[in-house]
Amino acid sequence: MSELRVVVRLLLAFCLVAAVNAQSSESPAVQVTSPDGQITLLLFEASGTANSGAAGSGAPTAGDLRYAVDFHGKRMIGESRLGLSLEGRPALGPGMRMTGSQTEAVDRTYSIPVGKTSTVRNHYNGVRAEFADPQGRKLEIEARAFDSGVAFRYFIPRQPSFGQDVNVTQDLSQFIYVKDAVTYPLIVDGFQSAYEDEYQLRMVSGLHPDWLIALPYLANEPGIGWVAITEADIDNYAGMYLRKDGGHSAFSVTAQLAPRVDNSGVAVETAAPFHSPWRVLMIADEPAKLIESNMILNLNPPSTIADTSWIKAGKSSWDWWSGDAAPSVKFKTGMNTLTMEHYIDFASRSGFRYMLIDAGWAVESPEAKPGDNSAMADITRVNPAIDMPELLRYAKQRHVKLWLWSHWTSVNKYMDQAFPLFEKWGIAGVKIDFMNRDDQWMVNWYRQVVENAAAHHLMIDFHGAFKPDGLRRTWPNLMTREGVMGKEYLKWSARTTPAHNATLPFTRMLAGPMDYTPGAFGNSNLKNFVARNYEPMSLDTRAQELALYVIFESPLQMVSDYPEHYERQPGFGFIKRVPTTWDAVHAIGGVPMQWISLARRSGDDWYVGSITNWSARDIDVPLSFLGDGKYQAEIYEDAPDAGEEATHVSISHQAVDRTTVLHVHMVSGGGNAMWIHPADGE
């Protein structure tokens, strides 16, 4: 690991000398500005007569502790309330005055085993401001300003003014846009959610107060910039959502914490000292630039795993999505040894590192309903139809490692026995499903799982999951997670559309890797599409499906279709070649719900993915991100008739360099994928 570290503690006056902002009602108590000087977070201490028990919503009132955010010298987030509501005590925030502050400037670089960049620069200016109310109760707010956004969190120190045990009922944080912002909410039906739905297009003024909005929440304030709200480092806390404020501002949303399952009136049961997760605002001039940010990782503690050599990115064959298709095979397909060996053979021939065995490999638990392989199972015992020793031998001989699926209740019950057993077997990782919660208990359970898994050299893929929060920096064996409406929905619906695909990079993917499970080769346009479990289809062209391997970040990437569907098919060579972990990412451009073009680098090679929604589209892709010298581009594009025959893809080669601008035409639901490599390395 190479590390450049500059940590400078500055005098209090450093952050008190700011001039009065013309858009503020008063001078800020403290402020912090990004290293490039373009983003500023301002904290305003409470003033006027406060209601010490205030925990309501609406526009900030006298006595509130507030913050605001400026971008390029313009107000982006207006003065918005801060604070925490506590059970049986007045809220922390109202009526508080600043008693001191401390600043820092950090610039350090670290490496990670897998991710969208192999090294990460953690560069920010920070401040920790201390506040107290007339009763002597204390609250600290820590804020950091990066070139790609700002973040703040609450810290409650141990203090004699109230007991050590603290129950948080609600986060009072507001986010008030200064304009009627164009937003892209994911509206969920409650706090127990798998985050599996379409994103909508709504003005913030048009949000309904009863809608619960999952994070990340993207907004565009015309003439100001783009901002995405999410959170990082959720530790012994509840997950955060947003809801339209019922107060005076039409442009305001406020935090909502997932309640505890065992005590719905409380979100967090804890003890002082403690801190909240970071409330994150990712900020950029253009939406695609948000994708380049590593803020979420940087806001998490570093890993203490000394040896990460066993944590390896890779592609995986998978037995579930295809629905046991391919009538040409000469054996009975299903959850049996021969079928699993068939997928292992496919992974080996294709150069894939992994094969994932889905539900049904373990013995049903007495607590499960008969035939319900998706619920509780005894994951220490193997289904008699699966010869596990033979599969392990077979896979090892072919240089393929196995992943195993499990319902979370099975892991919860059998983890202490199963994880050591999986390590003995040589299993690579576990895909854990159906949690569908992010209350405090479940958040802590995620951490327990990845820590226990790391002790047994197991990687983890969380399905039925809440959005990422950067936990993978601390526990890099957490490879990916779902928390997205992915390819599986095409087995029973037509919901995973090209427009949905073109929205995910700007929304869900901002939080971290997502296991969307691409790789469908039964491509179709809308008029010919049929939702079916047997030989499922995909709603896009072949070229778009290839581009998803570049656009969607996931160090563990599925190749979801049946092996026979790839045989002698144009485009499969790109899937075999494309990496799943990267050295650099470069946003070319895009608009949510419409299109995106993204470039990623692995070594000296670049890969470019571009996709469009149901509108045919022409874009230019400048290759200025390339290094010096000559390159060769291998281009997979929509064939001229791909609008009608979605499986048709044209493959061409072209000499290029960093001055080249490639013209890309995409048909309705189409895409374009490129592999660009140094010409002398062909």
PLY file of the C-alpha trace (Angstrom):
ply
format ascii 1.0
element vertex 682
property float x
property float y
property float z
element edge 681
property int vertex1
property int vertex2
end_header
0.00 0.00 0.00
1.35 3.39 -0.97
0.25 6.19 1.31
0.72 9.95 1.22
-0.50 11.45 4.45
-0.82 15.10 5.31
-2.90 15.70 8.41
-2.81 19.28 9.60
-4.54 20.60 12.69
-5.34 24.26 12.21
-6.35 27.11 14.51
-10.00 27.82 15.23
-9.72 31.10 13.34
-9.16 29.18 10.09
-12.85 28.44 9.75
-14.26 31.56 11.42
-12.99 34.18 8.98
-15.55 33.56 6.22
-17.46 36.56 4.97
-21.19 36.72 5.44
-22.92 34.76 2.67
-25.36 37.05 0.86
-27.99 34.29 0.80
-27.77 33.53 4.55
-29.89 35.14 7.22
-26.85 35.37 9.49
-23.13 34.67 9.58
-22.16 30.99 9.86
-20.63 29.83 13.12
-18.23 27.62 11.21
-17.70 26.42 7.66
-15.58 23.96 5.75
-14.65 24.12 2.06
-13.50 21.41 -0.33
-9.82 21.29 -1.38
-10.71 22.71 -4.82
-12.68 25.54 -3.21
-15.92 24.76 -5.05
-18.08 23.20 -2.31
-18.73 24.68 1.12
-20.73 23.37 4.07
-21.76 26.04 6.60
-22.99 25.42 10.14
-25.24 28.00 11.80
-25.59 27.94 15.57
-29.03 28.29 17.05
-30.35 31.78 17.62
-33.52 33.31 19.00
-35.88 31.62 21.44
-35.85 27.87 21.05
-38.46 25.32 21.99
-36.22 22.82 23.77
-38.59 20.00 22.98
-38.93 20.84 19.29
-38.80 17.82 17.09
-41.18 18.83 14.37
-40.66 19.36 10.67
-40.93 22.24 8.27
-38.77 25.27 7.63
-36.07 26.07 10.22
-37.27 28.24 13.07
-35.46 30.42 15.59
-33.53 28.17 17.91
-32.74 25.46 15.34
-29.21 24.31 14.66
-28.81 24.56 10.90
-26.50 23.94 7.97
-26.34 24.96 4.30
-24.31 23.93 1.25
-22.87 26.14 -1.50
-21.62 24.91 -4.89
-19.58 27.19 -7.17
-20.57 30.11 -4.95
-24.29 29.42 -5.30
-26.53 28.15 -2.54
-27.50 24.54 -3.30
-29.00 23.38 0.01
-30.72 26.15 1.95
-30.50 26.53 5.71
-31.77 23.19 6.95
-32.40 21.86 10.43
-29.97 19.57 12.29
-30.53 17.46 15.38
-31.60 14.20 16.96
-34.88 13.40 18.69
-34.44 11.34 21.87
-36.87 9.19 23.82
-37.92 10.85 27.07
-35.62 13.87 26.61
-35.68 17.15 24.68
-34.16 16.95 21.22
-30.46 17.65 20.74
-29.97 20.57 18.36
-32.56 23.23 19.25
-31.25 25.99 21.52
-27.60 25.00 21.18
-24.60 27.33 20.92
-21.14 26.57 19.61
-18.51 26.19 22.33
-15.51 25.29 20.20
-14.26 23.65 17.02
-11.27 21.87 15.56
-10.32 21.56 11.92
-8.26 19.18 9.85
-6.99 18.74 6.31
-6.36 15.22 5.06
-4.80 13.92 1.86
-3.94 10.24 1.85
-4.00 7.44 -0.68
-4.75 3.78 0.02
-5.27 0.65 -2.03
-8.22 -1.74 -2.02
-8.36 -5.38 -3.20
-11.32 -4.85 -5.56
-13.36 -1.85 -6.64
-13.90 0.79 -9.32
-10.38 2.10 -8.68
-7.43 0.10 -7.34
-6.16 3.07 -5.34
-8.34 5.64 -3.60
-7.47 9.21 -2.75
-9.02 10.41 0.51
-8.70 14.18 0.22
-10.85 16.50 2.30
-11.02 19.43 4.69
-12.86 18.75 7.92
-14.20 20.38 11.04
-15.61 19.11 14.33
-17.85 21.71 15.98
-18.96 21.40 19.61
-22.35 22.68 20.78
-24.11 22.90 24.15
-27.56 23.98 25.32
-28.40 25.99 28.46
-28.80 22.75 30.41
-25.22 21.78 29.59
-26.12 18.94 27.21
-23.53 18.49 24.46
-23.66 17.63 20.78
-20.79 17.56 18.30
-21.13 17.78 14.53
-18.30 16.51 12.36
-18.28 17.71 8.74
-16.02 16.95 5.79
-15.82 18.62 2.39
-14.46 16.66 -0.57
-14.14 17.81 -4.17
-17.10 15.50 -4.90
-19.40 16.48 -2.04
-19.87 17.01 1.68
-20.81 14.83 4.63
-21.74 15.41 8.26
-22.52 13.24 11.27
-23.61 13.65 14.86
-21.46 12.66 17.84
-22.92 12.45 21.34
-20.17 12.38 23.97
-20.47 10.81 27.39
-21.85 13.54 29.63
-23.23 13.92 33.14
-26.31 15.88 32.06
-28.08 12.67 31.12
-27.52 8.97 31.63
-25.30 6.79 29.51
-28.18 4.92 27.80
-29.68 6.84 24.90
-32.61 5.95 22.66
-32.82 7.84 19.37
-36.37 8.10 18.05
-35.68 10.19 14.95
-33.04 12.04 12.94
-34.14 15.65 12.49
-31.85 16.37 9.51
-33.50 18.35 6.73
-32.46 18.82 3.12
-34.01 21.99 1.68
-33.39 22.62 -2.02
-33.27 26.27 -3.05
-35.15 25.48 -6.27
-37.94 23.11 -7.24
-35.46 20.34 -8.06
-35.95 17.57 -10.61
-35.56 14.38 -8.57
-35.41 10.61 -9.12
-36.94 8.92 -6.07
-37.12 5.20 -5.34
-40.39 5.00 -3.40
-40.60 1.94 -1.17
-43.65 0.51 0.58
-42.16 0.54 4.06
-39.03 0.17 6.13
-38.82 -3.56 5.35
-37.81 -3.40 1.70
-35.48 -5.05 -0.80
-35.14 -1.76 -2.76
-36.58 -3.54 -5.81
-38.65 -1.04 -7.77
-38.46 1.51 -10.60
-37.10 4.98 -10.00
-39.52 7.81 -10.72
-39.14 11.33 -12.13
-40.67 13.89 -9.77
-40.25 17.54 -8.91
-39.45 17.78 -5.21
-42.58 19.92 -4.78
-44.63 17.03 -6.20
-43.56 14.43 -3.66
-46.36 13.12 -1.47
-45.76 13.35 2.30
-46.73 9.70 2.78
-44.08 8.43 0.34
-41.01 6.82 1.88
-37.94 7.47 -0.30
-34.96 5.12 -0.25
-31.37 6.28 -0.70
-29.49 7.35 -2.77
-31.84 10.18 -3.76
-30.70 12.11 -6.84
-31.75 15.68 -7.64
-30.92 18.32 -10.24
-31.25 21.99 -9.35
-31.17 23.69 -12.76
-28.41 26.25 -13.06
-26.78 25.02 -9.83
-25.83 21.35 -10.10
-26.60 17.74 -9.25
-26.75 16.37 -5.71
-27.36 12.85 -4.44
-28.25 12.23 -0.78
-27.15 8.96 0.82
-25.31 7.75 3.93
-22.06 6.02 4.90
-20.65 3.95 7.79
-23.91 2.71 9.31
-22.66 1.09 12.51
-24.96 0.11 15.41
-27.56 2.42 13.92
-30.68 2.36 11.77
-30.80 2.96 8.05
-32.01 6.35 6.82
-34.81 7.19 4.38
-36.38 10.49 3.35
-39.89 11.86 3.42
-41.40 15.07 2.05
-41.53 17.69 4.78
-45.01 18.54 5.95
-43.89 22.02 6.95
-43.57 25.34 5.20
-41.01 24.54 2.48
-42.29 22.92 -0.70
-38.72 21.99 -1.61
-37.75 20.10 1.55
-37.28 16.47 2.54
-36.41 15.19 6.00
-34.70 12.12 7.39
-36.61 9.06 8.54
-34.91 6.25 10.46
-35.96 2.61 10.19
-37.64 1.68 13.50
-36.56 -1.27 15.56
-38.65 -4.39 14.97
-38.89 -5.05 18.72
-39.66 -1.43 19.69
-41.27 0.55 16.88
-41.18 3.82 18.82
-37.38 3.80 18.84
-34.88 3.65 15.97
-31.61 3.26 17.87
-30.92 1.86 21.33
-27.37 2.76 22.28
-25.16 4.37 24.89
-22.99 7.48 24.92
-20.52 8.06 23.46
-21.81 7.20 19.99
-21.97 8.69 16.51
-24.53 8.56 13.75
-23.74 7.44 10.20
-22.48 10.10 7.81
-25.20 12.03 6.00
-23.69 12.36 2.53
-24.36 14.83 -0.27
-22.53 13.85 -3.47
-22.25 16.92 -5.73
-21.21 17.50 -9.35
-21.87 19.67 -12.39
-22.96 16.66 -14.44
-24.71 13.52 -13.15
-22.23 11.04 -14.65
-19.38 12.68 -12.71
-21.01 11.50 -9.48
-20.07 7.94 -10.47
-16.35 8.74 -10.22
-16.57 9.60 -6.51
-15.14 7.36 -3.77
-16.65 9.44 -0.96
-18.68 6.55 0.45
-15.58 4.39 0.86
-13.56 7.25 2.34
-16.12 7.81 5.08
-15.62 4.29 6.44
-12.80 3.03 8.68
-9.89 1.25 6.97
-9.65 -2.52 6.92
-7.66 -4.44 9.49
-7.46 -7.59 7.34
-3.72 -8.11 6.90
-3.86 -10.65 4.06
-6.44 -9.95 1.36
-4.92 -12.24 -1.28
-7.94 -14.56 -1.04
-10.35 -11.73 -1.96
-10.59 -11.98 -5.73
-12.97 -10.41 -8.21
-14.37 -12.52 -10.99
-17.25 -13.61 -13.16
-19.47 -16.55 -12.25
-21.74 -18.97 -14.03
-25.08 -19.40 -12.25
-27.75 -22.08 -12.29
-30.84 -20.07 -11.24
-31.73 -17.36 -13.78
-31.85 -19.57 -16.86
-34.51 -21.81 -15.33
-32.78 -25.05 -16.34
-33.21 -24.33 -20.05
-31.32 -25.96 -22.93
-33.26 -29.08 -23.97
-30.18 -30.27 -25.92
-28.38 -31.70 -22.87
-28.51 -35.44 -22.34
-29.28 -35.45 -18.62
-32.12 -34.41 -16.37
-31.48 -30.81 -15.38
-32.20 -29.45 -11.94
-30.57 -29.24 -8.54
-28.33 -32.26 -9.05
-24.67 -33.09 -9.48
-24.70 -33.39 -13.27
-26.31 -29.97 -13.76
-23.87 -28.29 -11.41
-20.94 -29.98 -13.18
-22.35 -28.67 -16.45
-22.13 -25.10 -15.13
-18.65 -25.75 -13.72
-17.52 -26.95 -17.15
-18.94 -23.80 -18.72
-17.14 -21.57 -16.21
-13.88 -23.42 -16.79
-14.10 -23.24 -20.60
-14.93 -19.54 -20.42
-12.15 -18.61 -18.01
-14.56 -17.65 -15.22
-13.24 -17.87 -11.69
-16.52 -18.95 -10.03
-19.72 -20.95 -10.23
-22.66 -20.04 -7.97
-24.97 -22.80 -6.73
-28.34 -21.29 -5.84
-31.23 -22.42 -3.64
-31.84 -26.12 -3.08
-28.34 -27.48 -2.48
-28.87 -27.78 1.31
-31.21 -30.04 3.28
-34.54 -28.45 4.14
-34.89 -27.44 7.76
-37.77 -28.92 9.78
-38.90 -25.31 10.17
-39.35 -24.85 6.40
-42.45 -25.68 4.41
-41.99 -28.78 2.22
-40.35 -27.88 -1.11
-39.61 -24.30 -0.08
-35.91 -24.12 -0.92
-35.91 -20.32 -0.63
-36.56 -20.36 3.11
-34.83 -21.93 6.09
-32.44 -24.79 5.32
-29.78 -26.64 7.28
-26.70 -25.36 5.46
-24.45 -27.79 7.29
-26.09 -30.71 5.42
-26.25 -31.26 1.66
-29.22 -32.27 -0.46
-28.74 -35.98 -1.35
-29.11 -35.08 -5.04
-25.85 -33.10 -4.75
-22.58 -34.99 -4.28
-20.69 -32.12 -2.67
-17.30 -33.89 -2.33
-17.48 -34.79 -6.01
-18.45 -31.23 -7.01
-15.60 -29.77 -4.97
-13.14 -32.19 -6.57
-14.57 -31.56 -10.03
-14.43 -27.76 -9.64
-10.90 -27.75 -8.23
-9.66 -29.90 -11.11
-11.08 -27.31 -13.52
-9.73 -24.29 -11.58
-13.19 -23.06 -10.59
-14.27 -22.13 -7.06
-17.84 -22.44 -5.77
-20.19 -19.93 -4.16
-23.22 -21.14 -2.20
-26.62 -19.43 -1.79
-28.40 -19.26 1.57
-31.45 -17.67 3.11
-30.36 -15.26 5.86
-32.28 -17.19 8.51
-30.17 -20.25 7.74
-26.97 -18.22 8.11
-28.27 -16.71 11.33
-28.95 -20.14 12.81
-26.00 -22.16 11.47
-23.24 -19.58 10.84
-20.93 -20.76 13.62
-20.98 -24.30 12.24
-21.40 -23.57 8.52
-18.66 -21.00 7.93
-15.84 -23.21 9.29
-17.29 -26.08 7.24
-17.36 -23.97 4.07
-13.75 -22.96 4.68
-12.81 -26.63 4.99
-14.60 -27.37 1.73
-12.78 -24.54 -0.03
-15.95 -22.55 -0.77
-15.17 -19.05 -2.12
-18.17 -17.18 -0.76
-21.80 -17.09 0.31
-24.71 -15.29 -1.32
-27.14 -14.38 1.50
-30.71 -13.47 0.64
-34.05 -12.02 1.80
-33.01 -9.81 4.72
-35.18 -6.95 3.38
-34.50 -4.74 6.42
-32.04 -2.12 7.66
-33.17 -1.59 11.23
-30.46 -1.41 13.89
-30.47 -5.16 14.61
-30.13 -6.08 10.93
-27.41 -3.48 10.30
-25.41 -5.05 13.12
-26.11 -8.52 11.75
-24.55 -7.57 8.38
-21.37 -6.59 10.21
-21.36 -9.76 12.27
-21.65 -11.83 9.09
-18.82 -10.17 7.14
-16.50 -10.26 10.16
-17.22 -13.94 10.79
-16.86 -14.69 7.07
-13.48 -12.93 6.92
-12.21 -15.13 9.74
-12.93 -18.13 7.48
-11.73 -16.58 4.19
-15.25 -16.34 2.77
-16.50 -13.56 0.51
-20.07 -12.28 0.84
-22.80 -11.17 -1.58
-25.87 -9.73 0.18
-29.14 -10.13 -1.73
-32.54 -8.90 -0.59
-30.38 -6.13 0.84
-30.38 -2.44 1.69
-28.14 -0.03 -0.21
-24.34 -0.12 0.33
-22.77 2.26 2.84
-19.04 1.66 2.18
-18.73 -1.25 4.63
-16.60 -3.00 2.01
-13.69 -0.69 2.81
-13.59 -2.05 6.36
-14.48 -5.59 5.29
-13.33 -5.95 1.65
-14.61 -9.54 1.58
-18.04 -7.91 1.11
-17.91 -8.06 -2.68
-21.30 -6.82 -3.80
-24.95 -6.67 -2.88
-28.31 -6.50 -4.61
-30.66 -3.80 -3.28
-31.84 -3.22 -6.83
-34.54 -4.38 -9.23
-32.30 -6.50 -11.41
-32.44 -8.91 -14.31
-34.41 -11.51 -12.35
-37.59 -9.42 -12.72
-37.75 -10.26 -16.42
-38.73 -13.81 -15.53
-42.16 -12.56 -14.43
-42.49 -8.97 -15.69
-41.33 -6.38 -18.26
-40.10 -3.94 -15.62
-36.33 -4.10 -16.06
-36.29 -1.85 -19.11
-33.51 0.03 -20.93
-34.74 3.21 -19.22
-34.32 1.48 -15.85
-30.83 0.36 -16.86
-29.97 3.93 -17.83
-31.15 5.20 -14.43
-29.33 2.82 -12.07
-25.78 4.22 -12.56
-26.99 7.66 -11.40
-29.01 6.37 -8.44
-28.50 2.99 -6.76
-24.93 2.49 -8.07
-23.73 5.73 -6.46
-23.86 3.91 -3.12
-21.66 1.02 -4.28
-21.51 -2.23 -6.27
-24.78 -3.87 -7.28
-25.47 -7.47 -8.20
-27.88 -6.82 -11.06
-26.95 -10.17 -12.73
-26.51 -9.25 -16.43
-25.63 -11.64 -19.24
-28.96 -12.48 -20.92
-28.52 -13.49 -24.56
-32.21 -14.00 -25.31
-32.45 -10.32 -26.27
-35.77 -8.86 -27.38
-37.51 -5.62 -28.24
-40.69 -4.71 -26.38
-43.19 -6.01 -28.94
-41.65 -9.50 -29.00
-40.89 -9.78 -25.29
-42.52 -12.48 -23.19
-41.94 -12.76 -19.45
-41.24 -16.42 -18.70
-39.36 -18.54 -16.22
-38.18 -21.01 -18.88
-35.47 -19.55 -21.16
-36.12 -15.97 -19.96
-35.61 -13.03 -22.28
-34.07 -9.60 -21.79
-35.50 -6.23 -22.78
-32.49 -4.80 -24.64
-30.20 -5.47 -27.55
-27.19 -7.77 -27.38
-24.88 -4.74 -27.51
-26.60 -3.15 -24.50
-26.27 -6.36 -22.53
-22.53 -6.37 -23.22
-22.21 -2.71 -22.22
-23.79 -3.45 -18.82
-20.62 -5.34 -17.83
-18.73 -2.05 -18.11
-21.41 0.29 -16.76
-22.63 -1.70 -13.74
-20.03 -2.03 -11.00
-19.77 -5.42 -9.25
-16.52 -7.26 -8.42
-18.58 -10.47 -8.48
-20.42 -10.41 -11.79
-22.89 -13.07 -12.94
-23.00 -14.52 -16.44
-26.63 -15.36 -15.98
-27.83 -17.35 -18.98
-27.66 -21.05 -19.72
-24.28 -22.21 -21.14
-25.81 -23.30 -24.45
-27.15 -19.79 -25.05
-23.60 -18.48 -25.38
-22.19 -21.10 -27.74
-20.85 -19.55 -30.95
-22.78 -16.35 -30.18
-21.34 -12.99 -31.27
-20.42 -10.88 -28.28
-19.60 -13.66 -25.84
-15.91 -12.99 -26.41
-16.40 -9.56 -24.86
-18.00 -11.06 -21.73
-15.13 -13.52 -21.34
-12.60 -10.71 -21.60
-14.15 -7.83 -19.62
-12.75 -7.46 -16.06
-14.87 -7.05 -12.92
-12.44 -4.93 -10.91
-10.80 -1.76 -12.17
-7.91 0.67 -11.85
-9.78 3.82 -12.94
-13.21 5.08 -13.98
-14.01 7.96 -16.35
-17.49 9.35 -16.91
-18.11 10.34 -20.52
-21.67 11.60 -20.10
-25.32 10.81 -19.68
-28.74 11.77 -18.38
-30.74 9.61 -15.92
-33.49 7.58 -17.59
-32.06 8.43 -21.02
-28.48 7.32 -21.63
-25.03 6.86 -20.16
-21.51 6.34 -21.49
-18.78 5.22 -19.10
-15.14 4.16 -19.47
-13.16 1.95 -17.09
-9.47 1.03 -17.13
-7.78 -2.24 -16.22
-4.01 -2.09 -16.62
-3.32 -0.48 -20.00
-6.69 -1.52 -21.45
-9.83 0.58 -21.46
-13.42 -0.64 -21.74
-16.28 1.66 -22.74
-19.98 0.97 -22.28
-22.83 3.08 -23.66
-26.57 2.41 -23.45
-29.79 4.21 -24.33
-33.43 3.95 -23.27
-36.22 3.21 -25.73
-35.09 6.18 -27.87
-32.58 5.56 -30.65
-29.60 7.79 -29.96
-26.36 9.09 -31.46
-23.54 10.18 -29.17
-19.88 11.06 -29.58
-17.31 9.27 -27.41
-14.05 11.27 -27.17
-11.10 9.05 -26.25
-9.12 11.79 -24.50
-8.80 9.53 -21.45
-6.35 7.27 -23.31
-2.63 7.52 -22.73
-0.10 8.47 -25.38
0.50 6.17 -28.32
-1.63 4.12 -30.68
-4.51 1.89 -29.64
-6.77 -0.66 -31.27
-10.52 -0.55 -30.55
-12.67 -3.67 -30.80
-16.24 -2.36 -31.06
-19.48 -4.25 -30.42
-22.38 -2.18 -31.73
-26.03 -2.58 -32.59
-26.36 -4.15 -36.02
-28.38 -2.10 -38.55
-31.40 -4.35 -37.94
-30.96 -4.65 -34.14
-34.14 -2.65 -33.57
-36.07 -5.62 -34.95
-33.59 -8.43 -34.25
-32.22 -7.51 -30.85
-29.65 -10.32 -30.79
-27.85 -8.92 -33.82
-24.55 -7.21 -33.08
-21.83 -5.94 -35.40
-18.15 -6.30 -34.46
-15.49 -4.04 -35.96
-11.91 -2.92 -35.33
-10.45 0.56 -35.59
-7.10 2.21 -34.94
-7.55 5.03 -32.39
-5.60 7.38 -30.13
-6.44 10.02 -27.54
-7.46 12.52 -30.24
-10.08 10.16 -31.69
-13.77 10.87 -31.26
-15.89 7.79 -32.02
-19.44 8.23 -33.24
-21.83 5.76 -31.60
-25.30 4.99 -32.92
-27.67 3.04 -30.68
-31.05 1.68 -31.72
-34.08 1.73 -29.43
-33.05 -0.21 -26.30
-29.55 -0.46 -27.70
-25.98 -0.04 -26.68
-22.31 -0.18 -27.56
-19.33 -1.89 -25.90
-15.63 -1.37 -26.66
-12.35 -2.96 -25.71
-9.49 -0.51 -26.37
-5.94 -1.76 -25.93
-2.44 -0.59 -26.89
-1.78 -1.45 -30.53
1.54 -3.13 -29.77
-0.10 -5.43 -27.23
-2.61 -7.02 -29.60
0 1
1 2
2 3
3 4
4 5
5 6
6 7
7 8
8 9
9 10
10 11
11 12
12 13
13 14
14 15
15 16
16 17
17 18
18 19
19 20
20 21
21 22
22 23
23 24
24 25
25 26
26 27
27 28
28 29
29 30
30 31
31 32
32 33
33 34
34 35
35 36
36 37
37 38
38 39
39 40
40 41
41 42
42 43
43 44
44 45
45 46
46 47
47 48
48 49
49 50
50 51
51 52
52 53
53 54
54 55
55 56
56 57
57 58
58 59
59 60
60 61
61 62
62 63
63 64
64 65
65 66
66 67
67 68
68 69
69 70
70 71
71 72
72 73
73 74
74 75
75 76
76 77
77 78
78 79
79 80
80 81
81 82
82 83
83 84
84 85
85 86
86 87
87 88
88 89
89 90
90 91
91 92
92 93
93 94
94 95
95 96
96 97
97 98
98 99
99 100
100 101
101 102
102 103
103 104
104 105
105 106
106 107
107 108
108 109
109 110
110 111
111 112
112 113
113 114
114 115
115 116
116 117
117 118
118 119
119 120
120 121
121 122
122 123
123 124
124 125
125 126
126 127
127 128
128 129
129 130
130 131
131 132
132 133
133 134
134 135
135 136
136 137
137 138
138 139
139 140
140 141
141 142
142 143
143 144
144 145
145 146
146 147
147 148
148 149
149 150
150 151
151 152
152 153
153 154
154 155
155 156
156 157
157 158
158 159
159 160
160 161
161 162
162 163
163 164
164 165
165 166
166 167
167 168
168 169
169 170
170 171
171 172
172 173
173 174
174 175
175 176
176 177
177 178
178 179
179 180
180 181
181 182
182 183
183 184
184 185
185 186
186 187
187 188
188 189
189 190
190 191
191 192
192 193
193 194
194 195
195 196
196 197
197 198
198 199
199 200
200 201
201 202
202 203
203 204
204 205
205 206
206 207
207 208
208 209
209 210
210 211
211 212
212 213
213 214
214 215
215 216
216 217
217 218
218 219
219 220
220 221
221 222
222 223
223 224
224 225
225 226
226 227
227 228
228 229
229 230
230 231
231 232
232 233
233 234
234 235
235 236
236 237
237 238
238 239
239 240
240 241
241 242
242 243
243 244
244 245
245 246
246 247
247 248
248 249
249 250
250 251
251 252
252 253
253 254
254 255
255 256
256 257
257 258
258 259
259 260
260 261
261 262
262 263
263 264
264 265
265 266
266 267
267 268
268 269
269 270
270 271
271 272
272 273
273 274
274 275
275 276
276 277
277 278
278 279
279 280
280 281
281 282
282 283
283 284
284 285
285 286
286 287
287 288
288 289
289 290
290 291
291 292
292 293
293 294
294 295
295 296
296 297
297 298
298 299
299 300
300 301
301 302
302 303
303 304
304 305
305 306
306 307
307 308
308 309
309 310
310 311
311 312
312 313
313 314
314 315
315 316
316 317
317 318
318 319
319 320
320 321
321 322
322 323
323 324
324 325
325 326
326 327
327 328
328 329
329 330
330 331
331 332
332 333
333 334
334 335
335 336
336 337
337 338
338 339
339 340
340 341
341 342
342 343
343 344
344 345
345 346
346 347
347 348
348 349
349 350
350 351
351 352
352 353
353 354
354 355
355 356
356 357
357 358
358 359
359 360
360 361
361 362
362 363
363 364
364 365
365 366
366 367
367 368
368 369
369 370
370 371
371 372
372 373
373 374
374 375
375 376
376 377
377 378
378 379
379 380
380 381
381 382
382 383
383 384
384 385
385 386
386 387
387 388
388 389
389 390
390 391
391 392
392 393
393 394
394 395
395 396
396 397
397 398
398 399
399 400
400 401
401 402
402 403
403 404
404 405
405 406
406 407
407 408
408 409
409 410
410 411
411 412
412 413
413 414
414 415
415 416
416 417
417 418
418 419
419 420
420 421
421 422
422 423
423 424
424 425
425 426
426 427
427 428
428 429
429 430
430 431
431 432
432 433
433 434
434 435
435 436
436 437
437 438
438 439
439 440
440 441
441 442
442 443
443 444
444 445
445 446
446 447
447 448
448 449
449 450
450 451
451 452
452 453
453 454
454 455
455 456
456 457
457 458
458 459
459 460
460 461
461 462
462 463
463 464
464 465
465 466
466 467
467 468
468 469
469 470
470 471
471 472
472 473
473 474
474 475
475 476
476 477
477 478
478 479
479 480
480 481
481 482
482 483
483 484
484 485
485 486
486 487
487 488
488 489
489 490
490 491
491 492
492 493
493 494
494 495
495 496
496 497
497 498
498 499
499 500
500 501
501 502
502 503
503 504
504 505
505 506
506 507
507 508
508 509
509 510
510 511
511 512
512 513
513 514
514 515
515 516
516 517
517 518
518 519
519 520
520 521
521 522
522 523
523 524
524 525
525 526
526 527
527 528
528 529
529 530
530 531
531 532
532 533
533 534
534 535
535 536
536 537
537 538
538 539
539 540
540 541
541 542
542 543
543 544
544 545
545 546
546 547
547 548
548 549
549 550
550 551
551 552
552 553
553 554
554 555
555 556
556 557
557 558
558 559
559 560
560 561
561 562
562 563
563 564
564 565
565 566
566 567
567 568
568 569
569 570
570 571
571 572
572 573
573 574
574 575
575 576
576 577
577 578
578 579
579 580
580 581
581 582
582 583
583 584
584 585
585 586
586 587
587 588
588 589
589 590
590 591
591 592
592 593
593 594
594 595
595 596
596 597
597 598
598 599
599 600
600 601
601 602
602 603
603 604
604 605
605 606
606 607
607 608
608 609
609 610
610 611
611 612
612 613
613 614
614 615
615 616
616 617
617 618
618 619
619 620
620 621
621 622
622 623
623 624
624 625
625 626
626 627
627 628
628 629
629 630
630 631
631 632
632 633
633 634
634 635
635 636
636 637
637 638
638 639
639 640
640 641
641 642
642 643
643 644
644 645
645 646
646 647
647 648
648 649
649 650
650 651
651 652
652 653
653 654
654 655
655 656
656 657
657 658
658 659
659 660
660 661
661 662
662 663
663 664
664 665
665 666
666 667
667 668
668 669
669 670
670 671
671 672
672 673
673 674
674 675
675 676
676 677
677 678
678 679
679 680
680 681
